[in-house]
């Protein structure tokens, strides 16, 4: 009998600090609060606390996962940690998280250093591990702190991104929960959304620190985004990906009960629905009070959609994530 896999539970953690549109207007004075909302569909976003990093958000989301869903940590046999902000170049942050969470020693642990498509890529890895017959319960942590690499005067990025962590339990199942995946990569777009001065290719140096001394040095690097190119990429690749996912899973677009895309920005979500002729009510949007949370955006959206009653037993949910890299991936979940 073949092994299948399914998402058993999701919990997420949002930092306490809130950055509202009023705050941004008071600080930068460039766009009125309503204009910010009109442009990106966000009213507030959460920002990490002093010294708080991605693994801290992931840790807190995992604690919530264990508490909210009554999960026995002893049953976890693999840990995947997905972020663009690892604790160190070495050791793997996943190894640190195993000890910090108090998981048993006889588990696998691996980092997945991805961004916007991190959750769907990690979910594909989890599915493959489980359906290989070697593992039964995989903890997938996704957490990012984009605020740490955004210049304080960069309104375009500050009004869009928020920090968050999410934890997802993926388990072996006797029914078909996680469908077939479609994945894609176009590294020629890597310069269009990039964090400069952030690793060994272009490390932070003295001149960089001096140049950014008035804003704390930008010690983790600085995110730069060509918004028009990212939009063009999304409109070009995502509709194709959606059609490929539906075909690969032998379905029709009308079979899908809900579409959960990476929460890139509200305009992109709206335009994707329009281009693919999808009922806007079927495209879930939870950005208003969290913003674009990078790798955590899809699991947060899934958890919120279920809480809102948008996902019911028997529903088919298409998930698709896309962004930095350029990279994209997705599948269909059967609840």
Number of C-alpha atoms within 10 A of each C-alpha: 4 10 15 20 24 24 20 16 19 25 26 28 24 22 18 10 13 16 18 17 22 16 13 21 15 13 11 13 12 12 17 15 20 13 12 21 18 13 15 21 22 26 21 24 27 23 22 23 11 7 6 13 20 23 25 20 25 29 22 19 25 26 16 19 22 17 12 12 13 10 16 10 14 13 13 21 19 24 23 25 28 32 27 21 22 21 16 8 10 8 11 16 22 23 19 13 21 20 11 10 13 10 18 15 12 10 16 16 20 15 20 22 15 23 27 29 27 31 34 25 24 23 25 20 16 27 27 15 18 22 18 13 12 10 19 21 25 27 24 26 35 36 34 31 26 26 21 20 20 21 19 16 12 12 17 14 20 19 25 28 27 30 30 33 33 32 31 25 24 25 22 23 19 11 13 15 20 22 22 16 22 22 19 14 16 13 12 9 18 15 15 20 18 17 21 18 19 18 12 8 8 11 14 18 11 9 10 15 16 13 12 13 12 9 13 12 19 24 18 17 22 18 20 17 15 12 13 10 13 20 16 11 18 22 17 12 17 20 16 12 22 22 15 17 26 22 13 15 14 9 13 11 15 9 12 18 18 25 23 24 23 31 29 25 20 22 14 19 21 14 15 20 18 12 10 15 10 17 11 16 12 15 17 19 22 20 25 17 16 24 27 29 31 32 35 31 33 27 25 28 21 23 18 19 18 13 11 10 8 16 18 15 8 10 15 20 22 23 24 27 29 30 26 24 21 23 23 25 27 30 25 26 21 19 17
